Amino acid sequence: MFYVSYITEYPIYEPAEGGYYYAGETVQQCRAFHDWKKANRLYQSMKKAFMEEYHFEDGHVVPVDCGGCGKYVNPVTLFYSRYIGEGARVQITRTEPRDIGQQIYC
């Protein structure tokens, strides 16, 4: 199975050690495929749509392509922003993505 997903970040405040922010993640869209070609086709169309949505000419968000379309490397497009918790990514994975919320500080 291949999972094509769109994941957004949100800021989480941790008051320990004087306070700091880190990013939690929410899966906005996820679709499962048995075929790599169909998954990659959806990935490319989602990537194009989100590149148009995140206006790259304003300098606030930078797209970064990590990986390729090889057998062992999953393509990921990261959309970074200036602030923690405002990023997003489009990716293909072999495991179903999950939300990442607040993590307990030990």
Secondary structure, DSSP 4 states (H G I P E B T S, - for coil): -EEEEEEEEEEEEE-GGG-EEEEEEEEEEEEEES-HHHHHHHHHHHHHHHHHHS-GGGSS-EEEEES-SSSS---EEEEE-SSTT--EEEEEESS----B------
